[in-house]
């Protein structure tokens, strides 16, 4: 409706994910680097989490659009509350596998045979599970079992798991240690900051031929960030309505008051939500605060929740080797990743010292008794 009036070739703020509009924010660049590394390994699970609307699906679409489709069989499953048997049927359907199996065991055999045929033809098999937080624990475990399929010692299936923040709790829960050990790349997407909210909006407008008509004032960008908390999908929704408002009101300039008016129309309840909008706090800093600011929790309990009961030192070493293999084209991003790793190593050392002191105190107390 407003596109022709403003000389735009298409709607710049559509709500459906579209890799053509991918905005390489700091968060998304880093996440994409980890995904590219994970995909290059052709094995295991890659996990991307983030709150609603932070761009998980668009990120994966961007990763896949440059792949050679002749060498990759890809299926996407948008999950609901599927039990393990329905999940297997759904996977088979999405890969176009026709099966007349009368049991789950037979269906699994058909899947394995189909994946073996793809491997012999030189094609990799990739399953993308979106909204993974909706899956019951047994269905998540079934995905791990699918990843066991091999041919000549090489895995037949790689799996991407995309989910909201609560999916991380599923992975950290009891009984998922084997799956956690197969996660070779993971990233949690945070919202955009104020400056990136502005450049995100300008990026999408430029993609459709925007010539600064209508013009957005600084106060408009600040108000958009305030109402949307830097969440891309919320920004899209608000900016689409803003452009319609500007068209109906014959405006050639959008300021903060206009944003406030449109946001009130949409409703504060629709836009409400809490997000971590402090990107300056690294994962290491958040983990450190969780450990040392939780006096009511046993140290061992906190440590188990943070480090998944796995050998974190080994995982850090593996990740550092992966970073070294990413090349020199992303020096600034890699430097930040290394900084986060340094925080994690310091955290491990502090935890070790605290545990040692507690053990020493316990021994001294026992001797004194």
C-alpha positions as CSV (number, residue, x, y, z in Angstrom):
1,X,0.0,0.0,0.0
2,X,2.7,2.5,1.0
3,X,5.5,1.0,-1.1
4,X,4.6,2.9,-4.3
5,X,4.2,6.1,-2.5
6,X,7.7,6.0,-0.9
7,X,9.3,4.5,-4.1
8,X,10.0,1.2,-2.5
9,X,10.3,-2.0,-4.6
10,X,8.8,-4.2,-1.9
11,X,7.8,-4.2,1.8
12,X,11.0,-3.8,3.8
13,X,9.6,-5.1,7.1
14,X,7.9,-8.4,6.3
15,X,7.5,-10.7,9.3
16,X,8.3,-13.9,7.6
17,X,12.1,-14.9,7.7
18,X,13.9,-14.0,4.5
19,X,17.7,-14.5,4.0
20,X,17.7,-11.7,1.4
21,X,17.2,-9.3,4.2
22,X,19.8,-10.8,6.5
23,X,21.5,-8.2,8.6
24,X,25.0,-9.1,9.8
25,X,24.9,-7.7,13.3
26,X,27.7,-8.5,15.7
27,X,25.6,-11.3,17.3
28,X,24.5,-12.8,14.0
29,X,28.1,-12.7,12.5
30,X,29.4,-14.6,15.4
31,X,26.6,-17.1,15.4
32,X,27.1,-17.6,11.7
33,X,30.8,-18.3,12.2
34,X,30.0,-21.0,14.7
35,X,27.4,-22.5,12.4
36,X,29.8,-22.5,9.4
37,X,32.4,-24.3,11.5
38,X,29.8,-26.8,12.8
39,X,28.5,-27.5,9.3
40,X,32.0,-28.1,8.0
41,X,32.4,-30.9,10.5
42,X,29.5,-32.9,8.9
43,X,28.7,-34.4,12.3
44,X,26.8,-34.0,15.5
45,X,24.3,-31.3,16.6
46,X,24.4,-27.6,16.1
47,X,22.2,-25.7,18.6
48,X,21.0,-22.1,18.1
49,X,18.8,-20.6,20.9
50,X,17.3,-17.2,21.3
51,X,14.1,-15.5,22.4
52,X,11.2,-15.1,20.0
53,X,12.0,-13.0,17.0
54,X,15.7,-12.7,17.4
55,X,16.4,-14.2,13.9
56,X,17.3,-17.8,14.4
57,X,15.4,-19.0,11.3
58,X,16.8,-16.2,9.1
59,X,20.3,-17.1,10.3
60,X,20.0,-20.7,9.2
61,X,18.4,-19.7,5.9
62,X,21.4,-17.4,5.3
63,X,23.8,-20.3,6.1
64,X,22.0,-22.7,3.7
65,X,21.5,-20.4,0.7
66,X,25.1,-20.7,-0.3
67,X,25.2,-24.5,0.0
68,X,25.4,-26.7,-3.1
69,X,21.9,-28.1,-3.1
70,X,23.1,-31.0,-5.4
71,X,25.4,-32.2,-2.6
72,X,23.0,-31.7,0.3
73,X,19.7,-33.2,1.2
74,X,18.0,-30.8,3.6
75,X,14.7,-31.2,5.5
76,X,13.1,-28.8,7.9
77,X,10.8,-29.8,10.7
78,X,8.9,-27.1,12.6
79,X,8.2,-29.1,15.7
80,X,5.1,-29.3,17.9
81,X,4.5,-31.7,20.8
82,X,5.4,-34.8,18.8
83,X,6.1,-38.1,20.5
84,X,9.1,-40.1,19.4
85,X,7.2,-42.3,16.9
86,X,5.4,-39.4,15.2
87,X,8.7,-37.5,15.1
88,X,10.3,-40.4,13.1
89,X,7.3,-40.5,10.7
90,X,7.5,-36.7,10.3
91,X,11.3,-36.9,9.5
92,X,10.7,-39.6,6.9
93,X,7.9,-37.5,5.3
94,X,10.0,-34.3,5.2
95,X,12.9,-36.2,3.4
96,X,10.4,-37.6,0.9
97,X,10.9,-41.2,2.1
98,X,8.0,-43.5,1.2
99,X,7.7,-46.2,3.8
100,X,5.2,-48.9,4.4
101,X,6.8,-49.9,7.7
102,X,4.4,-51.4,10.2
103,X,6.6,-50.6,13.2
104,X,9.0,-48.0,14.4
105,X,11.9,-50.4,14.1
106,X,11.1,-50.9,10.4
107,X,10.7,-47.2,9.8
108,X,14.1,-46.6,11.3
109,X,15.6,-49.2,9.0
110,X,14.0,-47.4,6.0
111,X,15.4,-44.1,7.2
112,X,18.9,-45.6,7.6
113,X,18.8,-47.2,4.2
114,X,17.7,-43.9,2.5
115,X,20.5,-42.0,4.3
116,X,23.0,-44.6,3.2
117,X,21.9,-44.1,-0.4
118,X,22.3,-40.4,-0.1
119,X,25.9,-40.9,1.2
120,X,26.8,-43.3,-1.6
121,X,25.6,-40.6,-4.1
122,X,27.9,-38.1,-2.4
123,X,25.1,-36.1,-0.7
124,X,25.1,-35.1,2.9
125,X,21.9,-35.3,4.9
126,X,20.9,-32.3,7.2
127,X,17.8,-32.1,9.4
128,X,16.8,-28.7,10.8
129,X,14.4,-28.8,13.7
130,X,12.8,-25.4,14.4
131,X,10.9,-24.6,17.6
132,X,12.8,-27.5,19.3
133,X,11.7,-26.3,22.8
134,X,8.3,-27.9,21.9
135,X,9.7,-31.4,21.7
136,X,9.2,-33.8,24.6
137,X,12.4,-35.1,26.2
138,X,11.9,-38.6,24.6
139,X,11.6,-37.1,21.2
140,X,14.8,-35.1,21.6
141,X,16.5,-38.4,22.7
142,X,15.1,-40.0,19.5
143,X,17.0,-37.4,17.5
144,X,20.2,-38.4,19.2
145,X,19.5,-42.0,18.2
146,X,19.1,-40.9,14.6
147,X,22.5,-39.3,14.7
148,X,23.9,-42.8,15.4
149,X,23.4,-43.9,11.8
150,X,26.8,-44.4,10.1
151,X,28.3,-45.7,6.9
152,X,31.9,-46.8,6.8
153,X,32.5,-45.1,10.1
154,X,31.1,-41.8,9.0
155,X,27.9,-40.2,10.3
156,X,24.9,-40.1,7.9
157,X,23.0,-37.3,9.5
158,X,23.7,-33.9,10.9
159,X,21.0,-32.0,12.9
160,X,20.4,-28.3,13.6
161,X,18.3,-27.6,16.7
162,X,16.7,-24.1,16.8
163,X,14.8,-23.2,19.9
164,X,13.8,-20.6,22.4
165,X,15.8,-20.0,25.6
166,X,14.0,-22.7,27.5
167,X,15.4,-25.4,25.2
168,X,18.7,-24.8,26.9
169,X,17.2,-26.1,30.1
170,X,16.0,-29.2,28.3
171,X,19.6,-29.9,27.1
172,X,20.9,-29.3,30.7
173,X,18.5,-31.7,32.3
174,X,19.2,-35.2,33.6
175,X,19.6,-37.8,30.9
176,X,20.9,-35.6,28.1
177,X,24.6,-35.9,28.8
178,X,25.2,-38.1,25.7
179,X,23.4,-35.6,23.5
180,X,25.4,-32.7,25.0
181,X,28.6,-34.4,24.2
182,X,27.6,-34.4,20.5
183,X,26.9,-30.7,20.3
184,X,29.8,-29.4,18.3
185,X,28.6,-25.8,17.9
186,X,26.1,-23.7,19.8
187,X,25.2,-20.0,20.1
188,X,22.6,-18.0,22.0
189,X,21.3,-14.9,20.0
190,X,20.8,-11.7,22.0
191,X,18.8,-8.7,20.7
192,X,20.3,-5.7,18.9
193,X,21.7,-2.7,20.7
194,X,20.5,0.9,20.0
195,X,23.0,1.6,17.2
196,X,22.4,-1.8,15.5
197,X,18.7,-1.2,15.7
198,X,19.2,1.9,13.7
199,X,21.5,0.3,11.1
200,X,19.2,-2.8,10.9
201,X,16.2,-0.5,10.0
202,X,18.3,1.4,7.4
203,X,19.7,-1.9,6.0
204,X,16.2,-3.3,5.3
205,X,15.0,0.0,3.8
206,X,18.0,0.2,1.6
207,X,17.4,-3.3,0.3
208,X,14.1,-2.1,-1.3
209,X,15.4,1.2,-2.7
210,X,14.9,3.7,0.1
211,X,16.1,7.2,-0.7
212,X,15.6,8.7,2.8
213,X,11.9,9.2,2.1
214,X,10.4,9.2,4.6
215,X,13.3,10.3,6.9
216,X,13.7,8.9,10.4
217,X,14.9,11.3,13.1
218,X,17.3,10.2,15.9
219,X,14.4,10.3,18.4
220,X,12.5,7.9,16.1
221,X,15.3,5.4,16.2
222,X,15.6,5.7,20.0
223,X,11.9,5.3,20.5
224,X,11.8,2.2,18.2
225,X,14.6,0.6,20.3
226,X,12.8,1.5,23.5
227,X,9.6,-0.1,22.5
228,X,11.1,-3.1,20.7
229,X,14.1,-4.0,23.0
230,X,16.2,-4.6,19.9
231,X,14.2,-7.7,18.8
232,X,14.2,-7.8,15.0
233,X,10.7,-9.2,14.6
234,X,9.2,-6.5,16.9
235,X,11.1,-3.9,15.0
236,X,9.7,-5.2,11.7
237,X,6.2,-5.1,13.1
238,X,6.5,-1.6,14.4
239,X,8.3,-0.2,11.4
240,X,5.8,-1.6,9.0
241,X,3.0,0.1,10.9
242,X,5.1,3.3,11.0
243,X,5.4,3.4,7.2
244,X,1.7,2.9,6.8
245,X,1.1,5.6,9.4
246,X,3.4,8.0,7.5
247,X,1.6,7.2,4.2
248,X,-1.9,7.8,5.6
249,X,-0.8,11.0,7.4
250,X,1.2,12.3,4.4
251,X,4.4,12.5,6.4
252,X,7.9,12.8,4.9
253,X,9.6,12.7,8.3
254,X,9.0,10.2,11.2
255,X,10.0,11.4,14.7
256,X,9.8,10.0,18.2
257,X,6.2,11.2,18.8
258,X,5.1,9.4,15.7
259,X,6.7,6.2,17.0
260,X,5.0,6.6,20.3
261,X,1.6,7.1,18.7
262,X,1.9,4.0,16.5
263,X,3.4,1.9,19.4
264,X,0.4,2.9,21.6
265,X,-1.9,1.7,18.8
266,X,-0.2,-1.7,18.6
267,X,-0.4,-1.9,22.4
268,X,2.2,-2.2,25.1
269,X,1.1,-5.7,25.9
270,X,2.0,-6.9,22.4
271,X,5.4,-5.4,22.6
272,X,6.2,-6.3,26.2
273,X,8.9,-8.7,27.2
274,X,12.2,-8.9,29.0
275,X,15.4,-9.4,27.2
276,X,19.1,-9.1,28.1
277,X,19.9,-5.9,26.4
278,X,23.4,-5.6,27.9
279,X,25.7,-7.1,25.3
280,X,28.7,-5.8,27.2
281,X,28.2,-8.6,29.7
282,X,29.8,-11.7,28.2
283,X,28.6,-15.2,28.9
284,X,31.7,-15.7,31.1
285,X,30.7,-12.7,33.2
286,X,27.1,-13.9,33.6
287,X,28.4,-17.4,34.6
288,X,30.8,-15.9,37.1
289,X,28.1,-13.8,38.7
290,X,25.7,-16.8,38.9
291,X,28.3,-18.8,40.8
292,X,29.6,-16.2,43.2
293,X,26.3,-14.4,43.8
294,X,24.4,-17.5,44.7
295,X,25.2,-18.1,48.4
296,X,22.0,-20.1,48.9
297,X,23.0,-22.8,46.4
298,X,25.7,-25.4,47.0
299,X,28.7,-24.6,44.8
300,X,28.7,-28.1,43.3
301,X,25.1,-27.8,42.3
302,X,25.7,-24.4,40.6
303,X,28.7,-25.8,38.8
304,X,26.8,-28.8,37.5
305,X,24.1,-26.6,36.1
306,X,26.6,-24.3,34.3
307,X,28.9,-26.9,32.9
308,X,26.5,-29.7,32.0
309,X,28.5,-32.3,34.0
310,X,30.9,-32.5,31.0
311,X,34.6,-32.1,30.7
312,X,34.6,-28.3,30.1
313,X,38.4,-28.1,29.8
314,X,38.3,-30.5,26.9
315,X,35.4,-28.6,25.3
316,X,37.2,-25.3,25.6
317,X,40.3,-26.7,24.0
318,X,38.2,-28.1,21.1
319,X,36.5,-24.7,20.7
320,X,39.8,-22.9,20.6
321,X,41.1,-25.2,17.9
322,X,37.9,-24.6,16.0
323,X,38.5,-20.8,16.2
324,X,42.0,-21.2,15.0
325,X,40.7,-23.0,11.9
326,X,38.2,-20.2,11.0
327,X,40.9,-18.1,9.4
328,X,42.0,-14.5,9.7
329,X,39.0,-12.8,8.0
330,X,37.1,-12.3,11.2
331,X,39.8,-11.0,13.6
332,X,37.7,-8.7,15.7
333,X,34.9,-11.3,16.2
334,X,37.4,-14.1,17.0
335,X,39.2,-11.8,19.5
336,X,35.9,-11.4,21.4
337,X,35.3,-15.1,21.4
338,X,38.8,-15.6,22.8
339,X,37.9,-13.1,25.5
340,X,34.8,-15.1,26.5
341,X,36.9,-18.3,26.6
342,X,39.4,-16.6,28.9
343,X,36.6,-15.7,31.2
344,X,35.5,-19.3,31.2
345,X,39.0,-20.5,32.0
346,X,39.2,-18.0,34.9
347,X,35.9,-19.2,36.2
348,X,37.0,-22.9,36.1
349,X,40.2,-21.9,38.1
350,X,38.1,-20.0,40.7
351,X,35.7,-22.9,41.0
352,X,38.6,-25.3,41.5
353,X,40.2,-23.1,44.1
354,X,36.9,-22.8,46.0
355,X,36.3,-26.5,46.0
356,X,39.9,-27.2,47.1
357,X,39.5,-24.7,50.0
358,X,36.2,-26.4,51.1
359,X,37.8,-29.8,51.0
360,X,40.8,-28.5,53.0
361,X,38.5,-26.9,55.5
362,X,36.6,-30.2,55.8
363,X,39.7,-32.2,56.4
364,X,40.9,-29.7,59.0
365,X,37.5,-29.8,60.7
366,X,37.6,-33.6,60.8
367,X,41.1,-33.7,62.3
368,X,40.1,-31.1,64.9
369,X,37.1,-33.2,65.9
